[in-house]
C-alpha cells in the first residue's frame, strides 16, 4: 500500500511544501478555484475545453442544460480565472486559461 501511495505522489508531481508558509492570499485563491470547480457541470465544461477552444453553442448540448444555466457556469469559471472568452461576431468561444487543469484531473483519476 505504501508503495502505491509513493508511486501516486510521484506521478502527480507532488512537490514538497515550501519552507515558508503559503500566504493567505494564495490559499484564498486556491480555495476560490476549488469552489468554482465544485459543480459537475463545470467539471464537464473544463473537460470539454481541454480538447481546445469551443463555442458556447457547442457547450450547452454537452452539459445537457439550457443556455442561461451554462452561461452562469461559464461566468463562475471565468471569474475564477480558469477560462477566458473571445467574442467573434455573434459567437463566444471559450478556452482554458489554466491548461494545467488537465494534469490535475489526471492526478485525481489515478487516485480513483
N, C-alpha and C positions, 0 to 999 in steps of 0.2 A: 504494500500500500504506500509506504514512504517513497518507494522508487517511482511510482506513478505520479505522486504529488511533485516530486523533483522534476520529472520529465515535463509535466504540465507547466510548471513555473518557467522552465527553460523555453518551451515552445511559445509561451505567451509573452516572452521578453519582459518578465517582471524585473524591475530594477530595484536595487537596494535603496531604502529610504535615504534621503539626503541627511547630512549631519545637522543641519538647521531645520527646525520645524517648518512645515509649509505654512505660508501666510494665510490669514483668514480670508483675504480676497480671493486667493486661488481656490481655497476649499469651497467658498460660496459659488464660484464659477463652475467648479466641477459638479456641485450639487444641482445647480440650475440646468446643466446639461443632462444629468441623470433624470431630473424631473421632466424635462422636455421629451426624453425617450421613454417615459413611463406609460405609454399607451400602445396597445398592439397595432393600431392603425399607423401610428408614427414610425414604429419599427418597420412595418411593411413598406412605408414610403421611403425610409432610409435604405432598405434593402433594394428597392427598385432603383433608387438613384446611384447605387454602387455600380450599376450597369452603364451609367452615363447620363448625360443631360436628358431630361424628359419634360415634355409639355404637360401642363396641368390637366389638359383634356385627356391625357393618357393615364394620369394617376388615379382619377376618380373610379374608373372601372376596376382597376386592380385592388383598390381599397374596398370597393363594394359599398360605397355610400354616396350621398348627394354631394354636389359641388361645394355648397356652402360649408358643410362639415369638413371636407377635405381642405378648403381654404383656411379654416380655423387651425387645423393641424399643421398646415404649412407655415402659418404665421407663428405658431409656437416654436417650430423647428428653426425658422429664420431668426426669430428673436434670440434664441439660444446660441446662434452663430453656427449651427450645424449645416445649414443650407443657404444658398443665395439664389436670387431670381434675376431673370433677364427678360424684359418685355420686348417683344418683337411684333409690332403691329397690334393685332388683337389677341395674340397668344402670349402666354407667360411660360417660360422654360425655367426649370429648377435643376440645380446641380449641387453636389456635396461641396461644402467649403472645408470640411474635415474628412478627407478621404481615408484617414487612418481609422475611421469608424469600422471599416471592413475588418481590420486586424482585431479590433475589439470584439466584433461579432464572432470571428473565427476562434478567438480565445474562449469565449463563453461556450461555443458549440463543442469545443474539445473537452470541456469540463462536464458535459452532459453525459 
